[in-house]
Amino acid sequence: MGRLGARWRPAAVFLATAIAVILLAAPRPVAATGSASKARVVVALGDSITSGFGLEDPSTESWPAQAQALSDGRYVFVNQGVAGDELATAAGRVSPGWPPMQVRLRAALAHHPWCVVLLGGANDVGIVSVETDEAAIRAMTDTIVAAGSRFAVVTITPLAAPAIRPHGYPAFANRLNSWILQTYPGRTVNYWKYMTGDSGTRMLSALNSGDGIHPNEAAAHWLALHVLALLGSPSI
């Protein structure tokens, strides 16, 4: 390097030393330890019932948020609920532009979930047939299993007043829910039964957020507890 190299050697040594000091002082990723390292990722894929629409603070009151708080670090819940979303069509009556859950499943699986919890179909009434939704759920559960993950399915919810949704909602919901319960024994949460109580047809006013469609915080709490119980069962 000759005299030019000799002239810059002290500067080079100073620069190298400075870089070393900066690297030693820089924050480093902290390795997960204890229960955090064993937490299982659970993706909640659904519509407004999952997103927490109608709740005062969905970030803490939605059923995935409450399940996260109650899980004692066993699970990490990823809320992928989109208000107005359908299972198998992109008609988007409430949320135009959002792809249906069947398409959004790809993004859900990108989280490498231990389990995917599906809750959808209420927004499909009057748009597609029950058979179309059944085929969509079947295709989604097959895709989830093929990806190496587990799944659970929640029945869709009732209404406080049938006139709120298109004609035929109760019949559609009952057929779809019956199919879910028969097709996936041991992998379901019967939200409809809890939300209707003894009536079996209409959402109980004590569980309604006030709009006649969406569950309130107490109802979301019930679902969170029962999803956690299902996740801990051998059938999953």
Buried (B, 14 or more C-beta within 10 A) or exposed (E): EEEEEEEEEEEEEEEEEEEEEEEEEEEEEEEEEEEEEEBBBBBBBBBBBBBBBBBEEBEEBBBBBBBBEBBEEBBBBBBBBBBBBBBBBBBBBBBEEBBBBBEBBEEBBEBEBBBBBBBBBBBBBEBBEBEBBBBBBEBBBEBBEEBEBBBBBBBBBBBBEBEEBEEEBBEBBBBBBEBBBEBBEEBBBBBBEBBBBEEEEBBBEEBBBEEBBBBBBEBBBBBBBBBBEBBEEEEE
